[in-house]
Amino acid sequence: MENTPSKSIPSIEGRPRRPPSSMRGLHSNRLIQSSGMSKTEPSTSSAQVPPRSHALSVALIVISAALYAAAITVTAPIPTPWGIGHFRPGVIVPAFFAVVCGPMIGGAGAALGCFIGDYALSLFGLTNPLLSLIAGVPGNFVGFYMLGWFTSRYKSWLAFLIGSLLSLIVGNLIAASGVVVYLTFIMPIWAPWPLDVKIATVLGFTLFWFSTMLPFVVPIVPILVRRVARHAQGPFRNPGLSWGKPREVASLSFSITVGLLLLYAFIMLTPLGDFLFIRVAESQYIFWVKTLILIAAIVMLLFGIVVSLLLTRQEKETIDHRSLREGG
């Protein structure tokens, strides 16, 4: 939402004077910088976009859930290397809704969509609704609520990058823990496994889901958000996220890339890396699961390079345009 310029109040002498201090706050949105991420204080302007009605919020949750459930079923034939759970690039749906609609709509839509998708797949024997309630539903809700919270509080794409990283780790860790708990206590298939093997399996699940989701969420969601950015008054509102300086984007993307490369080197070169995937269904899957982390690192590096170049070009065009205007 653009700030409405303050109208000058004419004085008795005919010269404009500043509005009273009690009126100034009605015409400004102050930008607060916090750790490189900007947070916008709510404006009290009468032009402020009104909050969504409860009916619209419920409708958006249902739409998000339906789209996410459909995306889940499309990629369901691609299982995890453990034969439980699925490959889910469709997480871009709840990630998009979390950014443009807020944490509650993003989290609730993800949880409901996960259950609907898993229930549909259970009709074909591909999963179990109870497993979904224990693992997928809480993991999806917490993860995408976190992402929506980050981007709602810190109006920055840097916050989106950090939020995506943390939310996918936390959400998938919850889901992976739920899977191991379910198969240990509800259907005790894995009950005889030692505790260290169960912990390693939880971490293995988390790494697999994280490395298959991050390369889709980070580059695709900003493109989708840009498509709806012009419709600030519609159901999908422009979240007003700023990119910041090119150097900041490049630095954060490079830092995430380095972290992923170190993780890749660790699981490739140490025995603990093999131990994380000791219970996969087929041993030949281990190499490919590890390679997914390298792919995620490459995607993050390319994303940082491309976005930084685009921002640098945009800054140069802005400076040139300003120079031409001042020179004219």
Buried (B, 14 or more C-beta within 10 A) or exposed (E): BEEBEEEEEEEEEEEEEEBEEEEEEEBBBEEEEEEBBBBBEEBEBEEEEEEBEEEEBEBBBBBBBBBBBBBBBEBBEEBBBBEBBBBBBBBBBBBBBBBBBBBBBBBBBBBBBBBBBBBBBBEEEBBBBEBBBBBBBBBBBBBBBBBBBBBBBBBBBBBBBBBBBBBBBBBBBBBBBBBBBBBBEEEEEBEEBEEEBBBBBBBBBBBBBBBBBBBBBBBBBBEBBEEBBEEBEEBBBBBBBBBBBBEBBBBBBBEBBEEBBEBBEEBBEEEEBBBBBBBBEEEEBBEEBBEBBBBBBBBBBBBBBEBBEEBBEEEEEEEEEEEEEEEE
